[in-house]
Amino acid sequence: MNWKKFVSMVLITQICAAAPAFSKSKKNEIIIPKNFPAKYTAEYVEQITPEYKAVGKDFIFYVALDMLKGTNGEFSRKAILGNNLSQKPVKIEFKDLGLINPAYASFDALGWKKGKNLYIYINPRHKDAPPGAIAALLSHEALHQDEYNSLAEETYAWTMEAAVWCEILNVYPESNENLHPLVTRENTLKKLFEKGNYTNKYIKKTVHANEGYKNLPSTSPGFEDL
């Protein structure tokens, strides 16, 4: 399947380090982290905040979502803003995933449904990740919108993440912080994607070989067998 045809996907993952993703000084001045693309000045972030503030309080999520514009992750961006099964914005936050279940402690992120609400929880270790890597991760997680999962769904999600990461690097090459564990993960997916000639060929094999997915069914609602 060619990546240009993807309009859905999600993921659970692992890795990274901490530090404020975005902050304001005592004078309420926005402090932009050094690893944000030059486009995202304090003034620009203030400008886009009204569009994204319903998803959470961390400005890095606003920047990450904005970076999805014009990429294959546009579907995910709109899903997070409310075009999803809940018809409400997905709430995003950094959260100790081990508090949900000790087995999730090392995951990178987790898509979660509670009642009629959708959440995306990201490991706090990724607070200092470049927003482009967070954007790729969000494009994956936004595809998990119900309590069902499958090998097909994970294959879509991993492939979406890889495709979006490739697009982000084309526009924001400074996102490629090679020493950051989340970026290492994204580059690993990128290599699998490129090795498969921009199809899901090798990503699918990786998903099917993942021990964490061994009990998943082949398909789930909205995701056909691949």
Secondary structure, 3 states (H helix, E strand, C coil): CEHHHCCCCCCCCCCCECCCCCEECCCCCEECCCCCCCCCCHHHHHHHHHHHHHHCCCHHHHHHHHHCCCCCCHHHHHHHHCCCCCCCCCEEEECCHHHCCHHHCCCCEEEEEECCEEEEEECCCECCCCHHHHHHHHHHHCCCCCCCCCHHHHHHHHHHHHHHHHHHHHHCHHHCCCCCHHHHHHHHHHHHHHHCCCECHHHHHHHHHCHHHCCCCCCECCECCC
